[in-house]
Amino acid sequence: MRVQLGAATVVLTDPFDSTPSSVSATATRASTGAVISTAPTTSVIGDRVRVTLNATHHTDVIDDLTVKVSATVDGLATHQTFTVEVVGSHYVTIGTLREEPQLGDSSRYPDSLLADIRDEVEGYVEEVANVAFVSRYGSESHTGDGTNTLVLRTNRVRAITALTVDGVTQTLTDLDLLDGDVLRRTSGLSFSWADPVVVKFTHGHDRPPAKLVREIRKAIRSEVLARGAQSPSDRLWEQTADGLTVRFSTADFAAGRYTGQLNLDAAIHAYGYPRMGFA
């Protein structure tokens, strides 16, 4: 799941086989590999555990967190693990989605459903566009080739946060980041041949373009209604009483129809980075 930087966050685990006891939780940062000293708080709700991440210790930096919830169930030790991605912002808030036609009914369309579908749509858009439109954490593994440069696979890298070569942590003061995806050592050192290199960084735009946000709102709404059987899956267009129109086609990645929603596909094509399959 994705959570916004600096936001307190509550997560429910999947159900355990019965009511858990002796519950505890840890959160580990992907950027450092370290367990955060302040543990998330937990409470038991039936056969599930409510985990609270706070803004001061857990969601205070852009990072990926691995949250492990340990418990005793029916006398046996068990655990659940999930990932929380702390991002610079969401493309669209739950409150804004509630303004979409038919989505104001929170009993029929709870916040959790809207958040899940929002995460799915945002993630898929970034995958096909080959770039993040909000700040995110990332890491890549490379093999040295004897030169002083590495070409990163991620577009719009914002800052390098850590670098290891053959398992040894390197200083960051002798690194230049060129054109958002080329890493260069400036101290005269090279990335030795065949040495394993791990680069950790933040990447993405400051904020998504307004046109893309408008089309993502429509896509989220369409998917929410489709899951609620409110709209047919084979529609070619959809229009609501207030004039909102969404045009559909058959999804075809090679033809540049990444989602089958034509206006969204056009926005992805306009703002994404070239990659195989772009028309």
N, C-alpha and C positions, 0 to 999 in steps of 0.2 A: 504494500500500500504506500501511497505518497502522502506526506504531510508537509505543511508549509513551515518554512524556517521561522523559529521563534514561537510556534504555536503549541500549547499544551494539547496532548493527544491521548484519547482513550481507545484501546483496542480490546476486543473480545476474542478469546481463543476459540478454537473449534471445541465442540462438546467432548468431554472426557466420558469414559464408560460409566462412571458414577460420580458422586460429589467428591471433588478433590480436597485434600487437606495438606497441611505442612507446605503451603505454597510459597514460592519465591521466584524472583525474576532477575535476569541480568541483561544488560545491553552492551554490545561490543561494537566499536567503531571499525568500519572497513578501512578508513584512512590511516589508522595507526595500529590496528589489530589489538588494541587494549580494551579491557573491560572498564566501563565507566564506573568510577568509584561510588557514585550515588545511584543506588539501584532503583529501577521503576517500582512504584507502589502497586500492590495487588489486592484484590478482594474477590471472594467467591460468590458467584451468582448461579445458583443451581448446579449444573454440571459443567459450567464454564468459568473461566477466570477473566476478570476485568483488569487490564494492565494500563496504568497511567504513566505516560512519559511527560516530564515537565520541560518547560521552555528554558530553564536556566542551565540544566545539565545534559539534556538529551537532544533537544531540537535546536540547539543554539548555533550550530554550524551546518553547512551543507555537507551531507555525508550519507552513507548507507549504514543502518544499524541492524545488527542481528540480535533479535530479542529471544531469549530462551526462558521459557516458563517451566519450572520444575515443581512436581507435586507428588503426593502419595495417593494412589487410587486403588481401593480394594487391597490395601496392605502392600502394594508394590510401587516402587519408585518409577516414575515416568516423566516425560517432558514433551513439550511442543516448542518448535522453533519457527519464527517467521521473520521476514525482512521488512523494515520500515525505511523508506527513502525520504530523506529530508531535502526538499527542493526550495528554490528561491520563492516560488509562488505557484498557485494553480492557474490554469488558463482561464477558468471561470469558477466563481464561487457557488456554493450550494444555494445561497440566497438569490443569486442571479438566475440560476436554473429554475427556481421556484416561480420566476416571472414568466417563464415560457408557457405557452398555451397548454392547459390540461395538467401541468406539473405542480400546481399549487396544492394538490391533495396529498398532504404528508402521511395520511393513514394508508392510502393506496400506494404511494411512492415514497417510502421512508428515506431519510437522509442517507442511510447506509447503501441503499440501492443506487441513488444518484451518485454517491461518491465512488462506488465500485465501477459503474459504467463510465464515469468521467475519467478515472484512472486508466481504464482499458482504451478509451478513445484517444486520450492524450498520448499514451504509450505507443499505440499503433501509428498515430500521425508522426511521431518522432522517428519511429522505425523506418517508415517508408520515405520520409523527407530527409533522413540521414543527418539530422541535426536536432538538437534540443532547443525549444523556444523559451525555456526558463532555465535558470542556473541549476546544475545537477553535479553530483560527484561521479567520477569515472576512474578507471584504471586500465592499463594495457600492459601486456607482456611482450617483449621484443627480444631479439638476439642481435648482439653487436656485430657490425660488419667491417670493423677496422677504421671507420670514419668518425668524425666528430659530430655527426648529425643523425637524428632519427626522424622518420616521417610517421606521425601519429595517424591512426585510422579514424579518430574522432574529429569532427569539424568543430570549429569555434571553441577551441580550448581557451579558457580564461586565465588560468594560473596553474603552475605546477606546484603541488603541495608536498610531494615526496618523490625521491628517486633512489633506487637501489641498483647496484651493479654487482653481479655475482654474490648477492646477499648482503653487500656492504652499503650502508646508508651514505649517500653523497650529499655534499653541501649544494645549496641551490643558488648561491651567489654567482657561480660561473656558468649559469645557463641563460640562454636567450630563447625566447619563444617567437618564432617568425611566422607571420601569416596565419596564425591561429592553429597551425598543425605541424610545424617543423621545429624540433627541439635541437639546439646547437650548444655544444660545450665550447666555452670561450677561453679556457685556461690552458689550451694546448693539449689536453688529454683527449683521447678518442674512446669510443665504445669498442673495446677490444674484441677481436674476432671470436665469435661463438659464445661470448659472455652473456648470461641471462640478465636482462634489464627489465625492471618493473617501474612504470611511471604512474603516479597518482596525481589527479588533477581535478579542477572544476571546469565545467564547460557549459556552453549554451548562451542564448541571447539573454538580454536583461528582461525582456517581456515579448510576448507574441504579437505579431501584427494584428490590428483590429479586424481586418477582413477575415483572417484565419480564425480568430476568436468567434466571430459571428457564425461562421460555418460549422465550427466545432459545437457551438451551442445547439444548432439545428440537428447535428448528428447525434449528440447525446440524447436530445429529446426524442428523436425518431427511434433510437435503440431502446429507450425506456418504454415507450409506448408499444413497440414491437414485442418486447418481453411480456408486457401486460396484455398481449393479444388485442391491442387497440388499433393496429393497422396491419394490413396484409403484407406478407413478406415479398410478394411478387409485384408490388406497385411500381409504376414508372414515374409518378409524381405524386405529390401530396400537398394539399392546400387547406389551411385552416380558415376559420371564420374571420380572423383578423388579417388575412392576406398572406401569411407566411407560406412560402412555397419552397419545397425541396425537390429537386429533379434527380431521378435515379437512372442508372444504367446497369449493365452487367459488369461486375468488377473484373478488370483485366490488367494486371500489373504491367505487362510488357507494353500495353497501349497507353499507359499513363492514367488508367482508371483504377486507382489504388483502393478506393472504398466502394465505388459504384455510385457515390453521391457526387454528381458532376461539379457542383460549385465548390465543394470541399476539395475534390481532386484538383481543380484548377488552382486553388489557393496553395495546396501542397506543392504543386508544380512550380508556382510562381516564387515561393519562398524557400523551397527545399534546395539541397545541394545535388548536383548531377550524380547519378549512380545508374547501374545497370537496370534497365526497365523504364527509365524516364523517356518519354516520347520527345 
